[in-house]
Amino acid sequence: MKVLPSIKSPRDLRLIKKELLPTLCEELRKQIIQTASHNGGHLGSSLGAVEIITALHYVFNTPEDKIVFDTGHQAYAHKLLTGRQKEFDKIRTKGGISGFPKRYESEYDTFGVGHASTAISAALGMAIARDQQKSHDKVIAVVGAGCMTGGMAYEAMQNAGLLRSDLLVILNDNQMFISQRVGALGKALTKLLTTKYVQLAEEKATNFLKRFDELGNNAAKLAKRARSILFPGTLFEEMGFRYFGPVNGNDINALIDVLEDVKNVKGPVILHVVTKKGKGYKPAEDSPTKFHGIGLFDVETGDSLSKSDCISFTKAFSNALLKLAEKDEKINAITAAMPEGTGLDAFRDKYPSRYFDVGIAEEHAATFAAGLAAGGLKPIVALYSTFAQRCFDQMLHDVALQKLPVVFALDRAGVVGEDGPTHHGVFDLSFLREIPQLIVAAPADENELQHLLKTAFDANAPFVLRYPRGAGFNVKMDGELHTLPIGKGHWLKKGKDVTILAIGNRVHPALQAAKLLREQGIEAAVANMRFVKPLDTALIDEALNNSPYLVTVEDNALAGGFGSAVAEYLADKQVSHKLLRLGYPDEFVEHAKSSQLYGAFGLDAEHISKKILTWMK
């Protein structure tokens, strides 16, 4: 008889016998693997964290006790254990539950996440709120080892060490190996040091030594440091945390024992838990990077079912960068823990001395690149658009203000599909367009991307190149790269009734929309604008002479985006015009397939043509 179907909430979980927990963990893994195979998602991290999540809900009184996930891509077991089993097969699909914790989705989702290194800050805020309201609930932050490469985590830790509020941080260290410390000795020492008797004795000894002025204080500090030498937690101890571990995070019973011991330790505590990414599914264990975020796949073989004959924008970028770097040794590439996702893995393998992965530290990546540029090199920073939001100040202050020639390649611009609002890159045109000195370009397709990349390096100026996730438009790829004129678009089709000004990956759908309009007797002109900044005002003036109807189309928020740039120009010019702006309204875009989102927001060819017809009539 299966255990999982009987668990409607963590209250049910806490009623089952401990000896059934390993079976439950296996059932959770099977469900996660099966669902991810036909929905895609973050598989490896969720498989590795099954025991941690199960143990936390078993030991703590959730939802009164609060679990805060960092990034949230490891929380699939959490969803299954907190009343969402029936909805789980629709996870990440249109109208289904999110792949990340969301406050509006469940009372067990205490904090909405999707970006890294936020959990300790949020958990600390909850702990202080609890203290001020004289409540007694526990607050636990679950943080992946990768998230600890982000500076925000350390900002939160130093603050937590200062405030001394009760807080438990679970450091989920999901390396490809089980640390040698997770053995009999490490287990015994951790068990010993988490018992209340040893904690009380240590506290009494420390207080006793502190009575003897400077000598006693020094002795207390020495004792603390001697304890820290036995464990890899010296840094955490120095920041004011009690460190315990490492422990085997895939041993559910041992983990429960340790959690029972540490849950009542006063002050900030960090428990180092070592897990295996992809645990329980051999393809994910063997290829943890591939199965971190996966599309559709065959459960038996692990082979991907998401195939396309078109080269992706990411691959086109990767190939072009290799061509340019071969001819120019000054080109250096930087990413923030996303070499495969951004296509920099090929550059890393071919030019390792010119490649830098700075971890989840986008702010540092941008200023580090500024330093490289100031030193005479040609840096390119490859990020996901949604994560570029995190280094806005550095792009403005450290790069653009100093006119340093740093190239930013923003992958996953526009909607990205099933990952939802935390990952859609629909704001970059809006927040980047306001930065002086910054050139902002968006290629229409994979071929234009490679030429714009060369243009970016040749510009010798701060330059942003933003492009979407996934397959391109199957256009012919030119063999030689050439520089395009900055701030200049070009006409793709002339027409007298209406002009469509399109940017980025909405150029080809705009062309298709023009064909549909022609069937309705409307001749539409289409221009590929290429640059949001500087804007091709000469082309817009020509469009005004052709027709009083202008339409802008972009894979970006309407507020402050490309359409806003055109509207501002027309307002400043004080011309009589009729302008229709197509993009995303003033709301967060939820998760669904990208094709579904384009249809829902009127940005595919069919809906562009229908919106224009309705507007003109």
C-alpha positions as CSV (number, residue, x, y, z in Angstrom):
1,M,0.0,0.0,0.0
2,K,1.3,3.4,-1.0
3,V,2.0,6.0,1.7
4,L,1.9,9.3,-0.3
5,P,-1.8,9.2,-1.3
6,S,-2.7,9.2,2.4
7,I,-0.9,12.5,3.1
8,K,-3.2,15.5,2.5
9,S,-1.0,17.8,4.6
10,P,2.1,17.8,6.8
11,R,-0.3,17.0,9.8
12,D,-0.9,13.6,8.2
13,L,2.8,13.2,7.6
14,R,3.6,13.7,11.3
15,L,1.2,10.8,12.2
16,I,3.0,8.1,10.2
17,K,5.7,5.9,11.6
18,K,9.3,6.8,11.0
19,E,10.0,3.4,9.4
20,L,7.7,4.4,6.6
21,L,9.5,7.6,5.7
22,P,12.1,6.0,3.4
23,T,9.3,4.4,1.4
24,L,7.5,7.8,1.2
25,C,10.7,9.4,-0.1
26,E,10.9,6.9,-2.9
27,E,7.3,7.5,-3.8
28,L,7.9,11.2,-3.9
29,R,10.8,10.7,-6.2
30,K,8.8,8.5,-8.6
31,Q,6.1,11.1,-8.7
32,I,8.5,14.0,-9.4
33,I,10.3,12.1,-12.1
34,Q,7.1,11.0,-13.8
35,T,5.6,14.5,-13.8
36,A,8.8,16.2,-14.9
37,S,9.2,13.9,-17.8
38,H,6.1,15.3,-19.5
39,N,6.0,18.8,-18.0
40,G,9.8,19.6,-17.8
41,G,11.1,21.4,-14.8
42,H,13.9,21.5,-12.2
43,L,14.4,17.8,-11.6
44,G,17.9,17.3,-10.1
45,S,17.6,19.7,-7.2
46,S,14.1,18.5,-6.3
47,L,15.3,14.9,-6.2
48,G,18.2,15.7,-4.0
49,A,16.1,17.6,-1.5
50,V,13.3,15.1,-0.9
51,E,14.6,13.9,2.5
52,I,15.3,17.4,3.7
53,I,11.8,18.6,2.9
54,T,10.2,15.5,4.3
55,A,12.2,15.7,7.5
56,L,11.4,19.4,8.0
57,H,7.7,18.9,7.7
58,Y,8.0,15.9,10.0
59,V,9.9,17.6,12.7
60,F,8.5,21.2,12.6
61,N,4.9,22.3,13.0
62,T,4.2,23.7,9.6
63,P,2.6,26.0,8.6
64,E,2.9,27.7,12.0
65,D,6.6,27.0,11.7
66,K,7.8,28.6,8.5
67,I,10.0,27.1,5.8
68,V,11.6,29.6,3.4
69,F,13.1,28.2,0.3
70,D,16.0,29.8,-1.6
71,T,15.3,30.0,-5.3
72,G,12.6,27.4,-4.9
73,H,13.6,25.0,-7.7
74,Q,14.1,22.2,-5.2
75,A,10.6,22.4,-3.7
76,Y,8.6,19.8,-5.7
77,A,8.4,17.4,-2.7
78,H,7.2,20.4,-0.6
79,K,4.3,20.9,-3.0
80,L,3.4,17.2,-2.9
81,L,3.4,17.1,0.9
82,T,1.3,20.3,1.4
83,G,-2.0,19.4,-0.2
84,R,-1.2,19.7,-3.9
85,Q,-0.9,16.1,-5.1
86,K,-4.0,16.3,-7.3
87,E,-2.7,19.5,-9.0
88,F,0.9,18.3,-9.3
89,D,0.6,16.6,-12.7
90,K,-0.4,20.1,-14.1
91,I,2.7,21.9,-12.5
92,R,4.2,24.5,-14.8
93,T,1.3,24.3,-17.3
94,K,-1.2,27.0,-18.1
95,G,-3.6,27.3,-15.3
96,G,-1.7,24.8,-13.2
97,I,0.4,25.3,-10.1
98,S,3.7,27.1,-10.3
99,G,7.1,25.4,-10.3
100,F,8.2,27.7,-7.5
101,P,6.7,28.5,-4.1
102,K,4.1,31.2,-4.3
103,R,2.4,32.9,-1.4
104,Y,-1.0,33.1,-3.1
105,E,-0.9,29.3,-3.9
106,S,-0.6,27.9,-0.4
107,E,-0.2,28.9,3.3
108,Y,2.8,26.6,3.3
109,D,4.5,28.7,0.7
110,T,5.6,31.4,3.2
111,F,7.7,33.4,0.7
112,G,7.6,33.7,-3.1
113,V,10.9,32.9,-4.7
114,G,12.6,32.3,-8.0
115,H,15.9,34.2,-7.7
116,A,18.8,33.0,-5.6
117,S,20.3,34.1,-2.3
118,T,17.1,35.6,-0.8
119,A,16.0,33.1,1.8
120,I,18.1,34.1,4.7
121,S,17.1,37.7,4.4
122,A,13.4,36.8,4.2
123,A,13.6,34.3,7.0
124,L,15.4,36.8,9.2
125,G,12.7,39.3,8.6
126,M,10.1,36.7,9.6
127,A,12.0,35.9,12.8
128,I,12.2,39.5,13.9
129,A,8.4,39.9,13.1
130,R,7.8,36.8,15.3
131,D,9.9,38.2,18.1
132,Q,8.2,41.6,18.1
133,Q,4.8,39.9,18.2
134,K,6.0,37.6,21.0
135,S,5.1,34.5,19.0
136,H,7.1,31.2,19.4
137,D,7.1,29.7,15.9
138,K,10.3,28.4,14.2
139,V,11.7,29.9,11.1
140,I,13.9,27.8,8.7
141,A,15.7,28.9,5.6
142,V,16.6,26.1,3.1
143,V,19.6,27.4,1.1
144,G,21.5,25.6,-1.7
145,A,25.3,25.7,-1.8
146,G,25.1,27.7,-5.1
147,C,23.0,30.4,-3.4
148,M,25.9,30.9,-1.0
149,T,27.9,32.3,-3.8
150,G,25.6,35.3,-3.8
151,G,26.6,38.3,-1.7
152,M,23.0,38.9,-0.5
153,A,23.2,35.7,1.5
154,Y,26.3,37.0,3.4
155,E,24.7,40.4,4.0
156,A,21.8,38.6,5.6
157,M,24.1,36.3,7.7
158,Q,26.1,39.2,9.1
159,N,22.8,40.9,10.1
160,A,21.4,37.7,11.6
161,G,24.6,37.3,13.6
162,L,24.2,40.8,14.9
163,L,20.5,40.5,15.8
164,R,20.9,37.1,17.4
165,S,17.3,36.1,16.7
166,D,16.4,32.4,16.7
167,L,16.8,31.2,13.1
168,L,17.8,27.9,11.5
169,V,19.5,27.8,8.1
170,I,19.8,24.5,6.3
171,L,22.7,24.6,3.9
172,N,21.9,22.0,1.2
173,D,25.3,21.1,-0.2
174,N,24.3,19.1,-3.3
175,Q,27.7,18.3,-4.8
176,M,28.3,15.3,-7.0
177,F,29.8,13.5,-4.1
178,I,29.0,12.7,-0.5
179,S,31.5,14.6,1.7
180,Q,34.0,12.3,3.5
181,R,32.9,14.1,6.7
182,V,29.5,12.5,6.3
183,G,30.7,9.3,8.0
184,A,30.8,7.8,11.4
185,L,33.1,10.4,13.0
186,G,31.3,13.4,11.5
187,K,27.9,11.9,12.4
188,A,29.0,11.2,16.0
189,L,30.6,14.7,16.5
190,T,27.5,16.4,15.1
191,K,25.2,14.4,17.4
192,L,27.4,15.1,20.4
193,L,27.5,18.9,19.8
194,T,23.8,19.2,19.1
195,T,22.7,17.6,22.4
196,K,21.3,20.1,24.9
197,Y,23.7,18.9,27.6
198,V,26.8,19.7,25.6
199,Q,25.2,23.1,24.4
200,L,24.5,24.0,28.1
201,A,28.0,23.0,29.2
202,E,29.6,25.0,26.4
203,E,27.5,28.1,27.3
204,K,28.3,27.8,31.0
205,A,32.0,27.4,30.3
206,T,32.0,30.4,28.0
207,N,30.2,32.6,30.6
208,F,32.6,31.4,33.3
209,L,35.7,32.3,31.2
210,K,34.3,35.7,30.3
211,R,34.3,36.6,34.0
212,F,38.2,36.8,34.0
213,D,38.6,40.0,32.1
214,E,40.7,40.0,28.9
215,L,42.5,36.7,29.7
216,G,39.1,34.9,30.1
217,N,37.6,36.5,27.0
218,N,40.6,35.4,25.0
219,A,40.3,31.9,26.3
220,A,36.7,31.8,25.4
221,K,37.5,32.9,21.9
222,L,40.2,30.4,21.6
223,A,37.9,27.6,22.7
224,K,35.3,28.6,20.1
225,R,37.9,28.7,17.4
226,A,39.3,25.3,18.4
227,R,35.8,23.9,18.1
228,S,35.4,25.5,14.7
229,I,38.6,23.9,13.4
230,L,37.0,20.5,13.7
231,F,34.3,21.5,11.2
232,P,34.2,23.4,7.9
233,G,32.0,26.1,9.5
234,T,34.6,28.6,10.7
235,L,33.3,31.4,8.5
236,F,29.7,30.9,9.8
237,E,30.9,30.8,13.4
238,E,32.7,34.1,12.9
239,M,29.5,35.6,11.5
240,G,27.6,34.7,14.7
241,F,26.1,31.4,13.7
242,R,26.3,28.1,15.5
243,Y,27.5,25.6,12.9
244,F,26.6,21.9,12.9
245,G,27.4,19.3,10.3
246,P,27.9,18.1,7.8
247,V,25.3,15.4,7.9
248,N,23.9,13.1,5.2
249,G,20.9,14.8,3.9
250,N,19.7,11.7,2.1
251,D,19.4,9.7,5.3
252,I,15.9,10.6,6.4
253,N,16.1,9.1,9.9
254,A,19.5,10.5,10.8
255,L,18.4,13.9,9.5
256,I,15.2,13.8,11.7
257,D,17.4,13.0,14.7
258,V,19.7,16.0,14.1
259,L,16.8,18.4,13.4
260,E,15.1,17.4,16.6
261,D,18.4,18.3,18.4
262,V,19.0,21.6,16.7
263,K,15.5,23.0,16.5
264,N,15.6,24.5,20.0
265,V,19.2,25.8,19.9
266,K,19.0,29.5,20.6
267,G,20.2,32.2,18.2
268,P,21.1,31.8,14.5
269,V,22.1,28.2,13.6
270,I,23.4,26.7,10.4
271,L,23.1,23.0,9.7
272,H,25.3,21.8,6.8
273,V,23.5,19.0,4.9
274,V,25.1,17.1,2.1
275,T,22.8,15.7,-0.6
276,K,23.2,14.1,-4.0
277,K,21.8,16.1,-6.9
278,G,19.5,13.9,-8.9
279,K,19.3,11.3,-6.1
280,G,17.3,8.2,-7.0
281,Y,17.3,8.7,-10.8
282,K,20.5,7.5,-12.5
283,P,20.4,9.7,-15.6
284,A,20.1,12.8,-13.3
285,E,22.8,11.5,-10.9
286,D,25.2,11.0,-13.9
287,S,24.3,14.3,-15.6
288,P,23.3,16.7,-12.8
289,T,23.8,19.8,-15.0
290,K,21.6,18.5,-17.8
291,F,18.8,17.6,-15.4
292,H,19.0,20.8,-13.4
293,G,16.4,22.3,-15.6
294,I,15.0,19.8,-18.1
295,G,12.5,19.8,-20.9
296,L,10.4,16.7,-21.8
297,F,12.3,13.5,-21.5
298,D,11.9,9.7,-21.7
299,V,11.9,8.3,-18.1
300,E,13.5,5.0,-19.1
301,T,16.5,6.4,-21.0
302,G,16.7,10.0,-19.8
303,D,16.8,11.1,-23.4
304,S,15.3,14.5,-24.3
305,L,12.1,14.6,-26.2
306,S,12.4,18.3,-26.9
307,K,13.9,18.5,-30.4
308,S,14.0,21.2,-33.0
309,D,15.6,21.5,-36.4
310,C,16.2,25.2,-35.8
311,I,19.4,26.5,-34.2
312,S,18.6,28.2,-30.9
313,F,19.4,31.9,-30.2
314,T,21.8,30.7,-27.4
315,K,23.6,28.4,-29.8
316,A,23.9,31.1,-32.4
317,F,25.4,33.4,-29.8
318,S,27.8,30.7,-28.6
319,N,29.0,30.0,-32.1
320,A,29.5,33.6,-33.0
321,L,31.4,34.4,-29.8
322,L,33.8,31.5,-30.6
323,K,34.4,33.0,-34.1
324,L,35.1,36.4,-32.7
325,A,37.3,35.2,-29.8
326,E,39.4,33.2,-32.2
327,K,40.4,36.4,-34.0
328,D,40.6,38.7,-30.9
329,E,42.5,37.5,-27.8
330,K,41.2,40.4,-25.8
331,I,37.7,39.0,-25.7
332,N,36.9,37.6,-22.2
333,A,33.6,36.0,-21.2
334,I,31.9,36.1,-17.8
335,T,28.8,34.4,-16.4
336,A,27.0,34.1,-13.1
337,A,26.8,30.3,-12.6
338,M,25.1,29.8,-16.0
339,P,27.7,28.5,-18.4
340,E,25.5,25.9,-20.1
341,G,22.3,28.1,-20.0
342,T,24.0,31.0,-21.6
343,G,26.0,29.0,-24.1
344,L,29.4,30.0,-22.6
345,D,30.3,26.3,-21.9
346,A,31.9,26.1,-25.4
347,F,33.9,29.3,-24.8
348,R,34.9,27.9,-21.3
349,D,36.2,24.7,-22.9
350,K,38.1,26.4,-25.7
351,Y,39.4,29.5,-23.9
352,P,39.5,28.5,-20.2
353,S,42.0,31.3,-19.2
354,R,39.6,34.0,-20.7
355,Y,36.5,32.6,-19.0
356,F,35.1,33.5,-15.6
357,D,32.2,32.0,-13.7
358,V,31.7,34.3,-10.7
359,G,28.9,32.3,-9.1
360,I,25.5,33.8,-8.4
361,A,26.9,37.3,-8.2
362,E,25.5,39.4,-11.0
363,E,26.5,42.6,-9.4
364,H,30.1,41.5,-9.1
365,A,30.1,40.2,-12.7
366,A,29.2,43.6,-14.1
367,T,31.8,45.5,-12.1
368,F,34.4,42.9,-12.6
369,A,33.8,43.3,-16.3
370,A,34.1,47.0,-16.0
371,G,37.5,46.5,-14.4
372,L,38.5,44.2,-17.3
373,A,37.4,46.9,-19.7
374,A,39.3,49.6,-17.8
375,G,42.3,47.4,-18.1
376,G,42.1,47.2,-21.9
377,L,40.2,43.9,-22.4
378,K,36.9,43.3,-24.2
379,P,34.6,41.6,-21.7
380,I,31.2,40.1,-22.4
381,V,28.8,39.3,-19.5
382,A,26.3,36.6,-20.4
383,L,23.2,36.6,-18.1
384,Y,19.6,35.7,-18.2
385,S,17.5,38.8,-18.6
386,T,15.6,38.3,-15.4
387,F,18.9,38.1,-13.4
388,A,20.3,41.2,-15.1
389,Q,17.7,43.1,-13.0
390,R,20.0,42.4,-10.1
391,C,23.0,44.4,-11.4
392,F,21.2,47.5,-12.7
393,D,23.2,49.8,-10.4
394,Q,26.5,48.3,-11.6
395,M,25.4,48.6,-15.3
396,L,24.5,52.3,-14.7
397,H,27.2,53.4,-12.3
398,D,30.2,51.2,-13.0
399,V,29.8,50.7,-16.8
400,A,27.7,53.3,-18.6
401,L,28.7,56.3,-16.5
402,Q,32.4,55.6,-17.2
403,K,31.7,54.7,-20.9
404,L,33.4,51.4,-20.5
405,P,33.0,49.0,-23.4
406,V,31.4,46.1,-21.7
407,V,29.0,43.9,-23.7
408,F,26.0,42.4,-21.9
409,A,24.4,39.4,-23.6
410,L,20.9,38.9,-22.1
411,D,19.6,35.5,-22.9
412,R,15.9,34.5,-22.0
413,A,14.7,38.0,-22.9
414,G,10.9,38.2,-23.2
415,V,8.7,35.4,-21.9
416,V,10.4,32.2,-21.1
417,G,7.4,29.9,-20.7
418,E,6.7,27.5,-17.9
419,D,9.1,29.0,-15.3
420,G,6.8,32.0,-14.9
421,P,6.9,35.5,-13.6
422,T,10.2,35.1,-11.7
423,H,12.0,34.2,-14.9
424,H,10.3,36.1,-17.7
425,G,12.7,38.7,-19.0
426,V,10.0,41.2,-19.9
427,F,11.4,44.3,-18.2
428,D,14.9,44.7,-19.6
429,L,14.1,47.1,-22.4
430,S,12.2,49.3,-19.8
431,F,14.9,49.5,-17.2
432,L,17.8,49.7,-19.6
433,R,16.5,52.3,-21.9
434,E,16.8,55.0,-19.3
435,I,20.6,54.5,-18.9
436,P,22.6,57.2,-20.8
437,Q,25.5,56.0,-23.0
438,L,24.0,52.5,-23.2
439,I,23.3,50.9,-26.6
440,V,20.4,48.5,-26.5
441,A,19.8,46.1,-29.5
442,A,17.4,43.1,-30.1
443,P,18.0,40.8,-33.1
444,A,15.1,39.6,-35.1
445,D,16.5,36.2,-35.5
446,E,19.5,34.0,-35.0
447,N,21.4,35.2,-38.0
448,E,21.0,38.9,-37.1
449,L,22.1,38.0,-33.5
450,Q,25.6,37.0,-34.7
451,H,26.1,40.2,-36.7
452,L,24.9,42.3,-33.8
453,L,27.4,40.5,-31.5
454,K,30.2,41.6,-33.8
455,T,28.6,45.1,-33.8
456,A,28.7,45.1,-30.0
457,F,32.4,44.5,-29.8
458,D,33.2,46.9,-32.6
459,A,31.1,49.7,-30.9
460,N,33.7,50.3,-28.2
461,A,30.9,51.4,-25.9
462,P,28.5,50.0,-23.3
463,F,26.3,47.6,-25.2
464,V,23.3,45.3,-24.4
465,L,22.2,42.6,-26.8
466,R,19.0,40.9,-25.7
467,Y,17.5,37.8,-27.3
468,P,14.9,35.1,-26.4
469,R,15.0,31.6,-25.2
470,G,14.7,28.6,-27.5
471,A,14.8,27.9,-31.2
472,G,15.3,30.6,-33.8
473,F,13.3,31.1,-37.0
474,N,15.3,28.7,-39.2
475,V,16.8,31.5,-41.3
476,K,19.9,31.1,-43.4
477,M,23.1,31.7,-41.3
478,D,25.7,33.9,-43.0
479,G,29.2,32.5,-42.9
480,E,31.0,35.8,-42.3
481,L,30.1,38.2,-39.6
482,H,29.7,41.9,-40.3
483,T,29.1,45.1,-38.4
484,L,25.6,46.7,-38.6
485,P,25.1,50.5,-38.4
486,I,24.2,51.4,-34.8
487,G,20.8,53.0,-34.3
488,K,19.5,52.0,-37.7
489,G,16.6,49.7,-38.5
490,H,15.6,48.6,-42.0
491,W,12.4,48.1,-44.0
492,L,11.3,44.5,-44.6
493,K,8.0,45.4,-46.4
494,K,6.4,48.6,-47.6
495,G,2.7,49.4,-47.3
496,K,0.4,52.5,-47.4
497,D,-2.3,51.7,-44.8
498,V,-0.4,51.0,-41.6
499,T,3.2,50.6,-40.4
500,I,4.3,47.9,-38.0
501,L,7.5,48.8,-36.1
502,A,8.7,45.5,-34.6
503,I,11.7,44.7,-32.4
504,G,13.5,41.5,-31.6
505,N,11.7,38.2,-32.0
506,R,8.4,39.8,-32.8
507,V,9.7,40.9,-36.2
508,H,8.9,37.6,-38.0
509,P,5.4,37.4,-36.5
510,A,4.9,41.0,-37.6
511,L,5.7,40.0,-41.2
512,Q,3.3,37.1,-41.0
513,A,0.7,39.4,-39.6
514,A,1.2,41.7,-42.6
515,K,0.4,38.8,-44.9
516,L,-2.8,38.1,-43.0
517,L,-3.8,41.8,-43.1
518,R,-3.3,41.8,-46.9
519,E,-5.9,39.1,-47.1
520,Q,-8.3,41.6,-45.5
521,G,-7.4,44.3,-48.0
522,I,-4.9,46.2,-45.7
523,E,-1.4,46.9,-47.0
524,A,0.9,46.9,-44.0
525,A,4.5,48.1,-44.0
526,V,6.9,46.3,-41.6
527,A,10.2,47.6,-40.2
528,N,12.8,45.7,-38.2
529,M,13.9,48.4,-35.8
530,R,16.9,46.4,-34.3
531,F,17.8,49.1,-31.8
532,V,15.7,50.4,-28.9
533,K,18.5,52.8,-28.1
534,P,19.5,54.8,-30.0
535,L,16.1,54.8,-31.7
536,D,16.0,55.1,-35.5
537,T,13.9,58.3,-35.6
538,A,14.6,58.8,-39.3
539,L,12.8,55.5,-40.1
540,I,9.9,56.6,-37.8
541,D,9.7,59.9,-39.7
542,E,9.5,58.0,-43.0
543,A,6.8,55.8,-41.5
544,L,4.8,58.9,-40.6
545,N,4.9,60.1,-44.1
546,N,3.6,56.7,-45.4
547,S,0.6,56.3,-43.1
548,P,-1.0,57.9,-40.0
549,Y,-1.3,54.5,-38.4
550,L,1.7,53.2,-36.4
551,V,1.9,49.9,-34.5
552,T,4.8,48.9,-32.2
553,V,5.3,45.2,-31.3
554,E,7.7,44.0,-28.6
555,D,8.3,41.0,-26.3
556,N,8.5,43.3,-23.3
557,A,6.4,45.2,-20.9
558,L,4.6,48.2,-22.4
559,A,5.6,50.5,-19.5
560,G,8.8,52.1,-20.5
561,G,9.6,49.7,-23.4
562,F,10.1,50.1,-27.1
563,G,6.6,51.3,-27.7
564,S,7.1,53.9,-25.0
565,A,10.3,55.1,-26.8
566,V,8.3,55.6,-30.0
567,A,5.5,57.4,-28.2
568,E,7.9,59.7,-26.5
569,Y,9.5,60.6,-29.8
570,L,6.2,61.3,-31.3
571,A,5.1,63.4,-28.4
572,D,8.3,65.5,-28.5
573,K,7.9,65.9,-32.2
574,Q,4.3,67.0,-31.6
575,V,3.0,65.2,-34.7
576,S,-0.6,64.1,-35.3
577,H,-0.5,60.3,-35.2
578,K,-2.4,57.1,-34.3
579,L,-0.3,54.7,-32.3
580,L,-1.1,51.2,-31.1
581,R,1.4,49.6,-28.8
582,L,1.5,45.8,-28.4
583,G,3.3,44.2,-25.5
584,Y,2.7,43.1,-22.0
585,P,0.3,45.2,-19.8
586,D,1.0,46.4,-16.3
587,E,0.8,43.0,-14.6
588,F,3.1,40.0,-14.0
589,V,2.9,37.4,-16.7
590,E,2.1,33.9,-15.3
591,H,3.5,30.6,-16.5
592,A,2.5,28.8,-19.6
593,K,4.1,27.8,-22.9
594,S,5.6,30.8,-24.6
595,S,3.4,30.2,-27.7
596,Q,0.3,30.3,-25.4
597,L,1.5,33.5,-23.8
598,Y,2.1,35.2,-27.2
599,G,-1.5,34.3,-28.2
600,A,-3.0,35.4,-24.9
601,F,-1.3,38.8,-25.0
602,G,-1.9,39.4,-28.7
603,L,1.8,39.0,-29.8
604,D,1.6,36.2,-32.3
605,A,0.9,36.8,-36.0
606,E,-2.8,35.9,-35.9
607,H,-3.5,38.1,-32.9
608,I,-1.3,41.0,-34.1
609,S,-3.4,41.1,-37.3
610,K,-6.7,40.9,-35.4
611,K,-5.7,43.7,-33.0
612,I,-4.7,45.9,-35.8
613,L,-7.9,45.2,-37.7
614,T,-10.1,46.0,-34.7
615,W,-8.1,49.1,-33.9
616,M,-8.2,50.5,-37.5
617,K,-12.0,49.9,-37.7
